């Protein structure tokens, strides 16, 4: 096994709660599986998946301080919803603490929460893996998403974005502008394949 990944795991286990660490292992595993199927770099997918939540257990005020020190202050939507802070902060920590200099890996961490227009293959993989890794609660669409993800990654990306926006609106919350921009971009790029969405597990 990649020694670098082993060391990352050891550090993360100290930094994260047990639940968050197990989730990170699940995203690492799922990202690797998706990378194999869709032709992405498997090691990069494992690293991005493993480190995607490396800032999740850092206190909010410390996350803001880290981002500001790095010259990447939070957007207004991140000040408004602190649950969004950890993605951008995680990219900073991945670079400065874990020594990651691959910009695609850093972007996969940076945009794994709300996405963005014109995401790279690796960014899509980590976004999707974060949603559907084996430890996630079984939502109504989960079986379908897990099936579709290994067939058409763009269809799956759009489906998840739709689901997230619908959930946010049902809760009476305002969607993050970045997430809304990503959804609008892919909604105009991708024609929905109803056969994938109508798939049912026997």
N, C-alpha and C positions, 0 to 999 in steps of 0.2 A: 504494500500500500504506500502511496505517496507520503513521505515523511513530513512534508510541509503540512499536509492536511491533518495528519495525526497531531502535530503540534497545535494547529488551529483548534482542533477539538478539545485538547487539554485546556487551552486558555479559555475557550468559550464556556466549558463546563464550570469554571470558576466564576465567570462573569454573569452567567444567566441563571434564572431559576430552572429547576428540573423540567418543568413543563415547557419552558421556552427552549431549553437545550434539546429536548426530544423533538420538538417541532422543527428546529434547525436541522437536525439529522434527517428528519423526514423530507425536508425541502432539498437537502443535498442529494438524497437517494432519488427523489422524483425528478429533479433537474437532470441528473445523470441519465436516467431512463429516457427522458424526452430528448436529450442531446444525442443519444445513440440512434434513436428513431429518425430524428430530423436532420442529422448530419452536422451538429454543432460540436465544438471542442468539449469533450467529456470532462477533462480536468478543470477547465475554466467554469463549466456548469456546476461541478461539485463545489468549487471554492466559493463561487457567487451564492449558491444555494445555502451553503454552510454559514457564510458570514452575513447573510442578508439582514438578520436581526441582531447584529453584534452590539448595537446601541440601544436595544429595546429596554434593557433594565437600568440604563443610566437615567438619573433623575432629570426631569424636564428642564430645570434651570441650568443644569450642567450641560445638557445637550445644546441649549441655546448658546451658552458660553463657548463651547467647542466649535460650533458653526461660525459664530462671529469671529473668533480668533483665526479661523481658517479663511476668513474673507468670504464666507458663504452664509450670510445672515438668513434666518428663516423668511419665507414668504409670508404675506399676511394670512393666508389660509392655514399656514403651519402655526402661527401665533394663535389663531382662532381655534384650531383643533390640534392639541399637542400630540395626539396619536399619530400625526403625520410627521412629526419631527424626526423620528428614529431612522427613516430611510436616508435622508440627506446626511444626517449625522453619522449614520452607519458607513456611508461611503468615505467620509473623512477619517473615521477610525480604521476602516479597512486599509486606507492608504498609509496613515501615520503610525498606527499601532501594529498592524499585521503586515505591512510592507508591500501591499498590492499596488502595482503600478500599471496594470493592464486597464486601460480606460473602459473597455467593454465590460469587464467584470465590475468596475466601480459604478458604471451607469446601470448595470443590472441591479445592483444594490440600491442605488439612488432612486430608481423609478419603480421599485417593486410594489409600492403601495397604491399609487394612483395611475401609474403608466404615463405615457406621453405619446404624441403623434410620431409616426415613423420609427417605432422601436426596432432595435436590432433583434436578430433571432435569439441571442442569449438573453436579452431583456425580456422577451416574450416568454421564454422558457421559465425563468425564475418567477415572473409574475404569476404564471399559471400554476407552477409547482407550489408556490406559497398558498394558493387557494385550495389545491386538491390533494396535498400530501396525505399519507395514510392516517395521520393522527387527527386530521380535521373532522369536525362534526359532520355527519351525513345530512347535508341539505337536500331539498327536493330535487335539485338539478345535478347533484354530485355524481351519480352513476353515469349520467349522460355526458357530463363534462369529462370525466375520467376516460370514457370511451372515445370521445371526439378528439381529445388532446393528442392522441397517438395517430390520428388520421389527418386532421386539418388544424394546424396551430392557430391560424388567423380566425377561423370560425370560432374556435374555443375562446380566444382572447376577447372577441366581441361579445360572446355569450356571457362571459364572466363580468365584463364591464357593465353590460345591461343589468345583470343581477345585482351588482354592487350599487348601482345608481338607484335601482328600484327599492332596495333595502333602505338606503339612506333617506329616500323620499318618504317611505312608509313610516319611518321613525320621526318624520317632521323636521329633518335636518336639511341644511343647505349643502348640496354637493360641492366638493372642492373644485374650483375653477380648472385646475390642472387635469383632474380626472374627467371633467366634463369635456374639455378640449380633446383629450385622447379619445373618448368615446365618439364624439362627433367626427373626428378624423376617420376612425375605422368604420363607422356607420356608413360613411360616404365611399369607402374603399372596397367594402366586402359585401357581396350578395349572400344573404342568409341561405344556408342549406337546410331546409326543413327536415330532410331525411336523417341528418345527424341529430337534430334536436328531438326528433320523434323516436329515436332508438330507445328500446327498452330491454333491460336485462331479463333473460328468460328465467 
